[in-house]
Amino acid sequence: MNFTHLREKNKMNTETLKDYILEIADNSLILGQRFGELCGHGPSLETDIALTNMSLDLFGQVRSYYQYIAQLSEEEKTEDDIAFLRLERDYKNVLLVEQPNTDFGYVITRQYFFDVFHLMLMQQLQYSKDETLSAIAKKGIKEVSYHKRFSGDWLKRLGDGTKESHERVQKAVNDLWPYTNELFEMTEAATAATEAGVGVDAGQLKEPYYKEVSELLKEATLEVPESKYFHKGGKQGVHTEHMGYILSDMQFMQRTYPGMKW
């Protein structure tokens, strides 16, 4: 693909495109890392394997994004450098995906809240004028569709299950709801990408997102939170206290043994 031609045609510079790709890719990286922490700790063998495979799906998507960023970089960077050798403030993931695996209810709720948005994003991104982003989205839609079905089915089972499962998942919904609005925040990079026909206007996904999520919560006999306060900052590199612990684990091998290959 002739990126120079695309950049001139859509008046979008390389650094802005790289920032926009990181906003998408870092979500999958950090959520995939969170899933990795669950390996061997699922509530059943089948569920444990499913969570591990979902982690691998997310890492597979991340590799494609980071390989593309490496191609766009004037410096000699690899996907490993981008994944493992950035400082905390350089990661642009939303705060939702870095929230801890408090219990299975939190894992499923966090996943469902992200999956609904992720699928909507991929469905729109497949029409990007950037051929590489379009190809990544088209390839990932099937995986993300499965993720949403998995998390949605479990959310209904937990919400409409036992008294304890209902109470636990309702608490997870209440605690994680304030992190959802950041998914639709438009940064300067996202706005530029959208105007160039490369990115997706996430703001337009907000109404259908909350409609779909609210309908499933009600089906799961769960209450839709009324809180209007929402956290933000992740897309600007301002993260929660959890992010430092995630990076210390994720980056340890690469920083201890420089040059290792993913």
GUKE-175777 format. One record per residue (C-alpha): x, y, z; residue in one letter. Coordinates in steps of 0.5 Angstrom, whole numbers, padded with zeros to 4 digits, always signed. Example, Ala and Ser with C-alpha at 12.3 -4.5 7.8 and 13.67 -1.06 7.14 Angstrom:
BEGIN
+0025-0009+0016A +0027-0002+0014S 
//
This chain:
BEGIN
+0000+0000+0000M +0003+0007-0002N +0002+0011+0005F +0005+0017+0002T -0001+0018-0003H -0006+0016+0002L -0003+0021+0007R -0003+0027+0002E -0010+0025-0001K -0013+0025+0006N -0009+0031+0009K -0007+0026+0015M +0000+0026+0018N +0004+0020+0020T +0004+0021+0027E -0003+0023+0028T -0005+0016+0024L +0000+0012+0029K -0003+0016+0035D -0010+0014+0033Y -0008+0006+0032I -0005+0006+0039L -0012+0008+0041E -0015+0002+0038I -0009-0003+0039A -0007-0001+0046D -0014-0003+0049N -0013-0010+0046S -0006-0011+0049L -0008-0009+0056I -0015-0013+0056L -0011-0019+0053G -0006-0018+0059Q -0011-0018+0064R -0014-0025+0061F -0007-0028+0061G -0007-0027+0068E -0013-0031+0069L -0010-0037+0065C -0011-0043+0070G -0016-0039+0074H -0022-0040+0070G -0029-0043+0074P -0029-0049+0069S -0024-0052+0064L -0028-0050+0058E -0029-0043+0061T -0021-0042+0062D -0019-0045+0055I -0025-0040+0052A -0022-0034+0056L -0015-0036+0054T -0017-0036+0047N -0020-0029+0047M -0013-0027+0050S -0010-0030+0044L -0015-0027+0039D -0013-0020+0042L -0006-0021+0042F -0006-0023+0035G -0010-0016+0033Q -0005-0012+0037V +0001-0015+0033R -0002-0013+0026S -0003-0006+0029Y +0004-0006+0032Y +0007-0008+0026Q +0003-0003+0022Y +0006+0002+0026I +0013+0000+0026A +0012+0000+0018Q +0010+0008+0019L +0016+0009+0024S +0022+0013+0021E +0026+0010+0027E +0028+0002+0027E +0022+0000+0031K +0019-0007+0032T +0012-0009+0034E +0016-0011+0041D +0019-0004+0042D +0012-0002+0041I +0009-0007+0046A +0014-0007+0051F +0018-0001+0051L +0014+0005+0052R +0013+0009+0059L +0006+0009+0062E +0004+0015+0059R +0005+0013+0052D +0000+0008+0053Y -0007+0010+0050K -0012+0005+0052N -0018+0007+0056V -0019+0006+0063L -0024+0000+0063L -0019-0005+0060V -0014-0004+0066E -0019-0005+0071Q -0017-0012+0076P -0020-0019+0075N -0024-0018+0082T -0028-0024+0081D -0031-0027+0075F -0037-0022+0075G -0032-0017+0074Y -0029-0020+0068V -0035-0022+0065I -0038-0015+0066T -0032-0011+0064R -0031-0016+0057Q -0038-0015+0055Y -0038-0007+0056F -0032-0007+0052F -0034-0012+0047D -0040-0009+0045V -0036-0002+0043F -0031-0006+0040H -0035-0010+0035L -0039-0003+0033M -0032+0000+0032L -0029-0006+0028M -0036-0006+0024Q -0035+0001+0022Q -0027+0001+0021L -0027-0004+0016Q -0030+0001+0011Y -0023+0005+0013S -0020+0008+0007K -0013+0006+0010D -0013-0001+0007E -0009-0004+0013T -0014-0002+0018L -0019-0004+0014S -0016-0011+0013A -0015-0012+0020I -0022-0010+0022A -0025-0015+0017K -0021-0020+0020K -0022-0019+0027G -0030-0018+0026I -0031-0026+0027K -0027-0026+0033E -0030-0020+0037V -0037-0023+0035S -0035-0029+0039Y -0033-0025+0045H -0039-0021+0045K -0043-0027+0045R -0039-0031+0050F -0039-0025+0055S -0046-0023+0054G -0049-0030+0055D -0045-0031+0061W -0047-0024+0064L -0055-0026+0063K -0053-0033+0066R -0050-0029+0072L -0055-0024+0073G -0061-0029+0072D -0058-0034+0076G -0057-0035+0084T -0058-0029+0089K -0050-0029+0090E -0048-0029+0083S -0054-0023+0081H -0051-0019+0087E -0044-0020+0085R -0045-0018+0078V -0049-0012+0079Q -0044-0010+0084K -0039-0011+0078A -0044-0007+0073V -0045-0001+0078N -0037-0001+0079D -0035-0001+0072L -0041+0003+0069W -0037+0010+0070P -0031+0007+0065Y -0036+0006+0059T -0037+0013+0057N -0029+0014+0055E -0030+0009+0050L -0033+0015+0046F -0029+0020+0047E -0026+0023+0041M -0019+0026+0041T -0015+0030+0036E -0012+0024+0033A -0019+0020+0033A -0022+0027+0030T -0017+0028+0024A -0017+0020+0023A -0025+0021+0022T -0024+0027+0018E -0019+0024+0013A -0024+0018+0012G -0019+0013+0016V -0022+0013+0023G -0029+0012+0026V -0033+0017+0029D -0034+0014+0036A -0039+0019+0038G -0044+0016+0034Q -0043+0009+0037L -0045+0012+0044K -0053+0012+0043E -0053+0005+0040P -0048+0002+0045Y -0052+0004+0051Y -0059+0002+0048K -0056-0005+0047E -0052-0005+0053V -0058-0003+0057S -0063-0008+0054E -0058-0014+0056L -0058-0012+0063L -0065-0011+0063K -0066-0018+0060E -0061-0021+0065A -0065-0018+0071T -0060-0013+0073L -0061-0005+0074E -0058+0000+0069V -0054+0005+0073P -0056+0012+0074E -0050+0015+0075S -0048+0021+0071K -0041+0021+0073Y -0035+0018+0068F -0028+0017+0069H -0023+0019+0063K -0016+0020+0062G -0013+0014+0059G -0013+0016+0052K -0009+0022+0054Q -0004+0017+0058G -0007+0019+0065V -0008+0012+0068H -0011+0009+0074T -0006+0006+0079E -0007-0001+0076H -0003+0000+0070M +0003+0001+0073G +0003-0006+0076Y +0000-0009+0069I +0006-0006+0066L +0011-0008+0071S +0009-0016+0069D +0008-0015+0062M +0015-0011+0061Q +0019-0015+0065F +0022-0020+0061M +0024-0015+0055Q +0027-0010+0060R +0031-0015+0063T +0033-0019+0057Y +0033-0014+0051P +0032-0016+0044G +0027-0022+0046M +0022-0023+0040K +0015-0024+0041W 
//
